[in-house]
Amino acid sequence: MGRLNGGTNEGKQHFSHQHVLKQIVNPTETLTCNACEKPNNSNKPFYGCNTCQYFLHENCFNAPRILNHSSHPLHPLTLHQIPSYASGSYICNACGSVGNGFCFNCADCEFDIHLQCASCPSSILVDKHTHQLELQYGYPEDSEYVCDICSVMMNNDNWFYYCGGCDFASHLNCAIISPEVGVFPKQLQRPNPNSNPSRNSHANAAVEMINSVNDDHDRLIAAQIRAQIEARGRRAALDLF
């Protein structure tokens, strides 16, 4: 399996497992991470419980329990082993594929994303295009795209990479062939939770962010946020009747 890190290292406790997980240095066989469901394709350390055959990539082990992600700005996302759905699995809102491992979840909105999708870079270079592609969390209204890498129609509910100047679009999994959990993107600043802000203050913070955007990519995200705020406003108005 590999060499357990010895010395004074007695392992670390992780919320997802009842036993202490010890670091495995230079794994010599394929181990599958219980968090992201990906194998150890590199020599990066794993944490593991050999008794239970339970393993986590180091980056998955260190994933934050709470994540404020730009794709879902109105609520923080919580790291779960498996969301509380009857099926025991979920559909990732980012890439559209089924997940059976960990996810970042918003229970209020039934919003779930893989760990590796949550850490997708905001921009990327691919072999089939000369310009940098920017990560998009949604599509302009009444627009459709065909992936310029695999030539398959893209799902308007999922994220994608896009070059606006060339109208070049790509699925996440076409742009990133072997996604791994990496560094999580810069998070939106939120009010201090200890200040007990009202719903209106959350909305006002989002509106201020909308008004401050300048480029096309930010305007696209801002339009999505504005739609969410308006939808919540309509639901709140209906609740008054």
ZADO-1210 file (C-alpha; in nm, 4 decimals, padded with zeros to 6 digits):
<atoms>
<atom x="00.0000" y="00.0000" z="00.0000" code="MET" pos="1"/>
<atom x="00.2822" y="00.2376" z="00.0725" code="GLY" pos="2"/>
<atom x="00.4771" y="00.3611" z="00.3700" code="ARG" pos="3"/>
<atom x="00.2920" y="00.4924" z="00.6729" code="LEU" pos="4"/>
<atom x="00.4503" y="00.8132" z="00.7893" code="ASN" pos="5"/>
<atom x="00.6262" y="00.7101" z="01.1070" code="GLY" pos="6"/>
<atom x="00.8119" y="00.8907" z="01.3790" code="GLY" pos="7"/>
<atom x="00.6035" y="01.0930" z="01.6189" code="THR" pos="8"/>
<atom x="00.3155" y="01.1273" z="01.3697" code="ASN" pos="9"/>
<atom x="00.0208" y="00.9466" z="01.5230" code="GLU" pos="10"/>
<atom x="-00.2218" y="01.0507" z="01.2505" code="GLY" pos="11"/>
<atom x="-00.5071" y="01.2956" z="01.2360" code="LYS" pos="12"/>
<atom x="-00.8764" y="01.2725" z="01.3096" code="GLN" pos="13"/>
<atom x="-01.1182" y="01.3639" z="01.0289" code="HIS" pos="14"/>
<atom x="-01.4885" y="01.4298" z="01.0808" code="PHE" pos="15"/>
<atom x="-01.5796" y="01.1736" z="00.8135" code="SER" pos="16"/>
<atom x="-01.4251" y="00.8676" z="00.9810" code="HIS" pos="17"/>
<atom x="-01.4313" y="00.7151" z="01.3275" code="GLN" pos="18"/>
<atom x="-01.0638" y="00.6154" z="01.3270" code="HIS" pos="19"/>
<atom x="-00.7494" y="00.8250" z="01.3159" code="VAL" pos="20"/>
<atom x="-00.6133" y="00.8566" z="00.9607" code="LEU" pos="21"/>
<atom x="-00.2386" y="00.8222" z="00.9100" code="LYS" pos="22"/>
<atom x="-00.0450" y="00.9768" z="00.6256" code="GLN" pos="23"/>
<atom x="00.0660" y="00.7341" z="00.3556" code="ILE" pos="24"/>
<atom x="00.3789" y="00.8569" z="00.1805" code="VAL" pos="25"/>
<atom x="00.4479" y="00.7468" z="-00.1802" code="ASN" pos="26"/>
<atom x="00.1584" y="00.5002" z="-00.2219" code="PRO" pos="27"/>
<atom x="00.2733" y="00.1969" z="-00.4218" code="THR" pos="28"/>
<atom x="-00.0718" y="00.0837" z="-00.5350" code="GLU" pos="29"/>
<atom x="-00.3858" y="00.2505" z="-00.6609" code="THR" pos="30"/>
<atom x="-00.5934" y="00.3926" z="-00.3773" code="LEU" pos="31"/>
<atom x="-00.9311" y="00.5576" z="-00.4336" code="THR" pos="32"/>
<atom x="-01.0187" y="00.8667" z="-00.2356" code="CYS" pos="33"/>
<atom x="-01.3511" y="00.8374" z="-00.0514" code="ASN" pos="34"/>
<atom x="-01.4074" y="01.2115" z="-00.0842" code="ALA" pos="35"/>
<atom x="-01.3561" y="01.2868" z="-00.4532" code="CYS" pos="36"/>
<atom x="-01.3746" y="00.9246" z="-00.5799" code="GLU" pos="37"/>
<atom x="-01.0524" y="00.9758" z="-00.7752" code="LYS" pos="38"/>
<atom x="-00.7453" y="00.7488" z="-00.7590" code="PRO" pos="39"/>
<atom x="-00.3985" y="00.8552" z="-00.6561" code="ASN" pos="40"/>
<atom x="-00.2628" y="00.9323" z="-01.0032" code="ASN" pos="41"/>
<atom x="00.0355" y="01.1109" z="-00.8556" code="SER" pos="42"/>
<atom x="00.2727" y="01.0622" z="-00.5663" code="ASN" pos="43"/>
<atom x="00.0870" y="01.3100" z="-00.3502" code="LYS" pos="44"/>
<atom x="00.0329" y="01.1866" z="00.0080" code="PRO" pos="45"/>
<atom x="-00.2880" y="01.0167" z="00.1148" code="PHE" pos="46"/>
<atom x="-00.4407" y="00.9885" z="00.4582" code="TYR" pos="47"/>
<atom x="-00.5782" y="00.6439" z="00.5302" code="GLY" pos="48"/>
<atom x="-00.7253" y="00.3905" z="00.7650" code="CYS" pos="49"/>
<atom x="-00.5863" y="00.0552" z="00.6512" code="ASN" pos="50"/>
<atom x="-00.8321" y="-00.1369" z="00.8695" code="THR" pos="51"/>
<atom x="-01.1343" y="00.0149" z="00.6931" code="CYS" pos="52"/>
<atom x="-00.9672" y="00.0769" z="00.3559" code="GLN" pos="53"/>
<atom x="-01.0738" y="00.4398" z="00.3905" code="TYR" pos="54"/>
<atom x="-00.8543" y="00.6952" z="00.2124" code="PHE" pos="55"/>
<atom x="-00.8467" y="01.0681" z="00.1469" code="LEU" pos="56"/>
<atom x="-00.6200" y="01.2800" z="-00.0716" code="HIS" pos="57"/>
<atom x="-00.4332" y="01.5363" z="00.1353" code="GLU" pos="58"/>
<atom x="-00.6234" y="01.8204" z="-00.0358" code="ASN" pos="59"/>
<atom x="-00.9555" y="01.6448" z="00.0277" code="CYS" pos="60"/>
<atom x="-00.8587" y="01.5872" z="00.3912" code="PHE" pos="61"/>
<atom x="-00.7915" y="01.9605" z="00.4246" code="ASN" pos="62"/>
<atom x="-01.1037" y="02.0801" z="00.2397" code="ALA" pos="63"/>
<atom x="-01.2877" y="02.3507" z="00.4395" code="PRO" pos="64"/>
<atom x="-01.6026" y="02.2488" z="00.6269" code="ARG" pos="65"/>
<atom x="-01.7732" y="02.5737" z="00.5188" code="ILE" pos="66"/>
<atom x="-01.7138" y="02.7324" z="00.1778" code="LEU" pos="67"/>
<atom x="-01.8383" y="03.0673" z="00.0476" code="ASN" pos="68"/>
<atom x="-01.8353" y="03.0031" z="-00.3259" code="HIS" pos="69"/>
<atom x="-01.8960" y="03.2542" z="-00.6055" code="SER" pos="70"/>
<atom x="-02.1306" y="03.0138" z="-00.7847" code="SER" pos="71"/>
<atom x="-02.3798" y="03.0283" z="-00.4952" code="HIS" pos="72"/>
<atom x="-02.3309" y="03.3703" z="-00.3361" code="PRO" pos="73"/>
<atom x="-02.6423" y="03.3908" z="-00.1190" code="LEU" pos="74"/>
<atom x="-02.5614" y="03.0934" z="00.1055" code="HIS" pos="75"/>
<atom x="-02.2473" y="02.9263" z="00.2380" code="PRO" pos="76"/>
<atom x="-02.1888" y="02.5659" z="00.1312" code="LEU" pos="77"/>
<atom x="-02.1299" y="02.2910" z="00.3873" code="THR" pos="78"/>
<atom x="-01.8996" y="01.9959" z="00.3302" code="LEU" pos="79"/>
<atom x="-02.0912" y="01.6675" z="00.3587" code="HIS" pos="80"/>
<atom x="-01.9873" y="01.3056" z="00.3261" code="GLN" pos="81"/>
<atom x="-02.3115" y="01.2296" z="00.1440" code="ILE" pos="82"/>
<atom x="-02.6080" y="01.4696" z="00.1210" code="PRO" pos="83"/>
<atom x="-02.9252" y="01.3561" z="00.2957" code="SER" pos="84"/>
<atom x="-03.1025" y="01.2285" z="-00.0151" code="TYR" pos="85"/>
<atom x="-03.2840" y="00.8947" z="-00.0222" code="ALA" pos="86"/>
<atom x="-03.0698" y="00.7763" z="-00.3123" code="SER" pos="87"/>
<atom x="-02.7470" y="00.8335" z="-00.1195" code="GLY" pos="88"/>
<atom x="-02.6043" y="01.0153" z="-00.4204" code="SER" pos="89"/>
<atom x="-02.6374" y="01.3574" z="-00.5816" code="TYR" pos="90"/>
<atom x="-02.6150" y="01.5315" z="-00.9175" code="ILE" pos="91"/>
<atom x="-02.3372" y="01.7883" z="-00.9253" code="CYS" pos="92"/>
<atom x="-02.4741" y="02.1312" z="-01.0219" code="ASN" pos="93"/>
<atom x="-02.1390" y="02.2193" z="-01.1743" code="ALA" pos="94"/>
<atom x="-02.0623" y="01.9310" z="-01.4125" code="CYS" pos="95"/>
<atom x="-02.3944" y="01.7432" z="-01.4153" code="GLY" pos="96"/>
<atom x="-02.2513" y="01.4033" z="-01.3207" code="SER" pos="97"/>
<atom x="-02.3536" y="01.1771" z="-01.0324" code="VAL" pos="98"/>
<atom x="-02.1561" y="01.1978" z="-00.7092" code="GLY" pos="99"/>
<atom x="-02.1315" y="00.9359" z="-00.4351" code="ASN" pos="100"/>
<atom x="-01.8506" y="01.0912" z="-00.2335" code="GLY" pos="101"/>
<atom x="-01.8195" y="01.4228" z="-00.0522" code="PHE" pos="102"/>
<atom x="-01.9908" y="01.7353" z="-00.1762" code="CYS" pos="103"/>
<atom x="-02.0344" y="02.0999" z="-00.0900" code="PHE" pos="104"/>
<atom x="-02.4054" y="02.1370" z="-00.0223" code="ASN" pos="105"/>
<atom x="-02.6647" y="02.4080" z="00.0315" code="CYS" pos="106"/>
<atom x="-02.9566" y="02.2291" z="00.1953" code="ALA" pos="107"/>
<atom x="-03.1929" y="02.5235" z="00.1442" code="ASP" pos="108"/>
<atom x="-03.1456" y="02.5203" z="-00.2328" code="CYS" pos="109"/>
<atom x="-03.0573" y="02.1511" z="-00.2864" code="GLU" pos="110"/>
<atom x="-02.7361" y="02.2736" z="-00.4465" code="PHE" pos="111"/>
<atom x="-02.4470" y="02.0259" z="-00.4583" code="ASP" pos="112"/>
<atom x="-02.1028" y="02.0372" z="-00.6167" code="ILE" pos="113"/>
<atom x="-01.8108" y="01.7954" z="-00.6223" code="HIS" pos="114"/>
<atom x="-01.5014" y="01.8972" z="-00.4291" code="LEU" pos="115"/>
<atom x="-01.3007" y="01.8999" z="-00.7511" code="GLN" pos="116"/>
<atom x="-01.5611" y="02.1212" z="-00.9216" code="CYS" pos="117"/>
<atom x="-01.5592" y="02.3624" z="-00.6272" code="ALA" pos="118"/>
<atom x="-01.1849" y="02.4084" z="-00.6801" code="SER" pos="119"/>
<atom x="-01.2024" y="02.4545" z="-01.0596" code="CYS" pos="120"/>
<atom x="-00.9697" y="02.7381" z="-01.1660" code="PRO" pos="121"/>
<atom x="-01.1393" y="03.0607" z="-01.2760" code="SER" pos="122"/>
<atom x="-00.9470" y="03.0483" z="-01.6030" code="SER" pos="123"/>
<atom x="-00.7665" y="02.7767" z="-01.7951" code="ILE" pos="124"/>
<atom x="-00.5695" y="02.7069" z="-02.1124" code="LEU" pos="125"/>
<atom x="-00.6600" y="02.4058" z="-02.3286" code="VAL" pos="126"/>
<atom x="-00.4714" y="02.2446" z="-02.6165" code="ASP" pos="127"/>
<atom x="-00.7482" y="02.3079" z="-02.8686" code="LYS" pos="128"/>
<atom x="-00.7692" y="02.6841" z="-02.8238" code="HIS" pos="129"/>
<atom x="-00.5113" y="02.9597" z="-02.8249" code="THR" pos="130"/>
<atom x="-00.6800" y="03.1890" z="-02.5705" code="HIS" pos="131"/>
<atom x="-00.7537" y="03.1520" z="-02.2038" code="GLN" pos="132"/>
<atom x="-01.1015" y="03.0191" z="-02.1201" code="LEU" pos="133"/>
<atom x="-01.2972" y="03.1744" z="-01.8342" code="GLU" pos="134"/>
<atom x="-01.5170" y="02.9746" z="-01.5961" code="LEU" pos="135"/>
<atom x="-01.8876" y="03.0563" z="-01.6350" code="GLN" pos="136"/>
<atom x="-02.1490" y="02.9553" z="-01.3772" code="TYR" pos="137"/>
<atom x="-02.4481" y="03.0032" z="-01.6088" code="GLY" pos="138"/>
<atom x="-02.5592" y="03.0813" z="-01.9604" code="TYR" pos="139"/>
<atom x="-02.6964" y="03.4047" z="-02.1059" code="PRO" pos="140"/>
<atom x="-03.0732" y="03.3863" z="-02.1506" code="GLU" pos="141"/>
<atom x="-03.1967" y="03.1893" z="-02.4572" code="ASP" pos="142"/>
<atom x="-02.8451" y="03.0776" z="-02.5506" code="SER" pos="143"/>
<atom x="-02.7168" y="02.7310" z="-02.6353" code="GLU" pos="144"/>
<atom x="-02.3627" y="02.6052" z="-02.6796" code="TYR" pos="145"/>
<atom x="-02.2004" y="02.3003" z="-02.8327" code="VAL" pos="146"/>
<atom x="-01.8741" y="02.1974" z="-02.6692" code="CYS" pos="147"/>
<atom x="-01.5962" y="02.2874" z="-02.9113" code="ASP" pos="148"/>
<atom x="-01.3829" y="02.0025" z="-02.7789" code="ILE" pos="149"/>
<atom x="-01.6221" y="01.7025" z="-02.7840" code="CYS" pos="150"/>
<atom x="-01.8947" y="01.8493" z="-03.0165" code="SER" pos="151"/>
<atom x="-02.1750" y="01.7526" z="-02.7760" code="VAL" pos="152"/>
<atom x="-02.4575" y="01.9928" z="-02.6862" code="MET" pos="153"/>
<atom x="-02.3982" y="02.1452" z="-02.3447" code="MET" pos="154"/>
<atom x="-02.6480" y="02.1462" z="-02.0573" code="ASN" pos="155"/>
<atom x="-02.7558" y="02.5019" z="-01.9753" code="ASN" pos="156"/>
<atom x="-02.7802" y="02.4121" z="-01.6068" code="ASP" pos="157"/>
<atom x="-02.4092" y="02.3356" z="-01.5725" code="ASN" pos="158"/>
<atom x="-02.0911" y="02.5396" z="-01.5583" code="TRP" pos="159"/>
<atom x="-01.8630" y="02.5725" z="-01.8586" code="PHE" pos="160"/>
<atom x="-01.5425" y="02.7330" z="-01.9799" code="TYR" pos="161"/>
<atom x="-01.5720" y="03.0024" z="-02.2438" code="TYR" pos="162"/>
<atom x="-01.3718" y="03.2383" z="-02.4622" code="CYS" pos="163"/>
<atom x="-01.6050" y="03.5266" z="-02.5476" code="GLY" pos="164"/>
<atom x="-01.3855" y="03.6701" z="-02.8210" code="GLY" pos="165"/>
<atom x="-01.3911" y="03.3465" z="-03.0210" code="CYS" pos="166"/>
<atom x="-01.7232" y="03.2025" z="-02.8977" code="ASP" pos="167"/>
<atom x="-01.5345" y="02.8894" z="-02.7904" code="PHE" pos="168"/>
<atom x="-01.7043" y="02.6797" z="-02.5212" code="ALA" pos="169"/>
<atom x="-01.6059" y="02.3664" z="-02.3321" code="SER" pos="170"/>
<atom x="-01.7506" y="02.1284" z="-02.0737" code="HIS" pos="171"/>
<atom x="-01.5648" y="02.1350" z="-01.7426" code="LEU" pos="172"/>
<atom x="-01.4550" y="01.7751" z="-01.7890" code="ASN" pos="173"/>
<atom x="-01.3354" y="01.8385" z="-02.1430" code="CYS" pos="174"/>
<atom x="-01.1225" y="02.1330" z="-02.0359" code="ALA" pos="175"/>
<atom x="-00.9881" y="01.9494" z="-01.7282" code="ILE" pos="176"/>
<atom x="-00.9280" y="01.5883" z="-01.8294" code="ILE" pos="177"/>
<atom x="-00.8302" y="01.4582" z="-01.4846" code="SER" pos="178"/>
<atom x="-00.9832" y="01.6957" z="-01.2304" code="PRO" pos="179"/>
<atom x="-00.8288" y="01.6951" z="-00.8857" code="GLU" pos="180"/>
<atom x="-00.9211" y="01.8765" z="-00.5691" code="VAL" pos="181"/>
<atom x="-00.6859" y="02.1717" z="-00.5550" code="GLY" pos="182"/>
<atom x="-00.6760" y="02.5165" z="-00.4042" code="VAL" pos="183"/>
<atom x="-01.0216" y="02.6575" z="-00.3503" code="PHE" pos="184"/>
<atom x="-01.0987" y="02.9856" z="-00.5302" code="PRO" pos="185"/>
<atom x="-01.1015" y="03.3213" z="-00.3581" code="LYS" pos="186"/>
<atom x="-01.4247" y="03.3436" z="-00.1641" code="GLN" pos="187"/>
<atom x="-01.6762" y="03.6229" z="-00.1552" code="LEU" pos="188"/>
<atom x="-01.6562" y="03.8355" z="00.1565" code="GLN" pos="189"/>
<atom x="-01.9619" y="03.7920" z="00.3766" code="ARG" pos="190"/>
<atom x="-02.0910" y="03.9756" z="00.6840" code="PRO" pos="191"/>
<atom x="-01.9576" y="03.8520" z="01.0175" code="ASN" pos="192"/>
<atom x="-02.1906" y="03.5659" z="01.1257" code="PRO" pos="193"/>
<atom x="-02.1620" y="03.6838" z="01.4874" code="ASN" pos="194"/>
<atom x="-02.3332" y="04.0101" z="01.3924" code="SER" pos="195"/>
<atom x="-02.6602" y="03.8210" z="01.3227" code="ASN" pos="196"/>
<atom x="-02.7407" y="04.0034" z="00.9950" code="PRO" pos="197"/>
<atom x="-03.0943" y="04.0144" z="00.8619" code="SER" pos="198"/>
<atom x="-03.2015" y="03.8674" z="00.5280" code="ARG" pos="199"/>
<atom x="-03.2130" y="04.2195" z="00.3882" code="ASN" pos="200"/>
<atom x="-02.8503" y="04.2826" z="00.4818" code="SER" pos="201"/>
<atom x="-02.7455" y="03.9679" z="00.2925" code="HIS" pos="202"/>
<atom x="-02.9400" y="04.0912" z="-00.0090" code="ALA" pos="203"/>
<atom x="-02.7913" y="04.4404" z="00.0209" code="ASN" pos="204"/>
<atom x="-02.4384" y="04.2956" z="00.0280" code="ALA" pos="205"/>
<atom x="-02.5137" y="04.1015" z="-00.2887" code="ALA" pos="206"/>
<atom x="-02.6629" y="04.4113" z="-00.4567" code="VAL" pos="207"/>
<atom x="-02.3499" y="04.6127" z="-00.3704" code="GLU" pos="208"/>
<atom x="-02.1391" y="04.3412" z="-00.5318" code="MET" pos="209"/>
<atom x="-02.3605" y="04.3519" z="-00.8443" code="ILE" pos="210"/>
<atom x="-02.3218" y="04.7277" z="-00.8755" code="ASN" pos="211"/>
<atom x="-01.9425" y="04.7063" z="-00.8511" code="SER" pos="212"/>
<atom x="-01.8765" y="04.4680" z="-01.1412" code="VAL" pos="213"/>
<atom x="-01.7034" y="04.5896" z="-01.4539" code="ASN" pos="214"/>
<atom x="-01.6178" y="04.3143" z="-01.7025" code="ASP" pos="215"/>
<atom x="-01.8394" y="04.0786" z="-01.9064" code="ASP" pos="216"/>
<atom x="-01.7692" y="03.7722" z="-01.6936" code="HIS" pos="217"/>
<atom x="-01.8667" y="03.9496" z="-01.3716" code="ASP" pos="218"/>
<atom x="-02.1773" y="04.0949" z="-01.5356" code="ARG" pos="219"/>
<atom x="-02.2893" y="03.7437" z="-01.6272" code="LEU" pos="220"/>
<atom x="-02.2492" y="03.6287" z="-01.2661" code="ILE" pos="221"/>
<atom x="-02.4213" y="03.9461" z="-01.1436" code="ALA" pos="222"/>
<atom x="-02.7237" y="03.8742" z="-01.3646" code="ALA" pos="223"/>
<atom x="-02.7537" y="03.5309" z="-01.2053" code="GLN" pos="224"/>
<atom x="-02.7340" y="03.6807" z="-00.8554" code="ILE" pos="225"/>
<atom x="-02.9930" y="03.9452" z="-00.9425" code="ARG" pos="226"/>
<atom x="-03.2322" y="03.6753" z="-01.0679" code="ALA" pos="227"/>
<atom x="-03.1922" y="03.4829" z="-00.7417" code="GLN" pos="228"/>
<atom x="-03.2606" y="03.7942" z="-00.5352" code="ILE" pos="229"/>
<atom x="-03.5705" y="03.8787" z="-00.7401" code="GLU" pos="230"/>
<atom x="-03.6998" y="03.5214" z="-00.7124" code="ALA" pos="231"/>
<atom x="-03.6558" y="03.5277" z="-00.3359" code="ARG" pos="232"/>
<atom x="-03.8335" y="03.8630" z="-00.3211" code="GLY" pos="233"/>
<atom x="-04.1299" y="03.7229" z="-00.5107" code="ARG" pos="234"/>
<atom x="-04.1492" y="03.4209" z="-00.2803" code="ARG" pos="235"/>
<atom x="-04.1340" y="03.6464" z="00.0257" code="ALA" pos="236"/>
<atom x="-04.4170" y="03.8609" z="-00.1131" code="ALA" pos="237"/>
<atom x="-04.6343" y="03.5532" z="-00.1709" code="LEU" pos="238"/>
<atom x="-04.5705" y="03.4378" z="00.1861" code="ASP" pos="239"/>
<atom x="-04.7388" y="03.7576" z="00.3108" code="LEU" pos="240"/>
<atom x="-05.0771" y="03.6560" z="00.1616" code="PHE" pos="241"/>
</atoms>
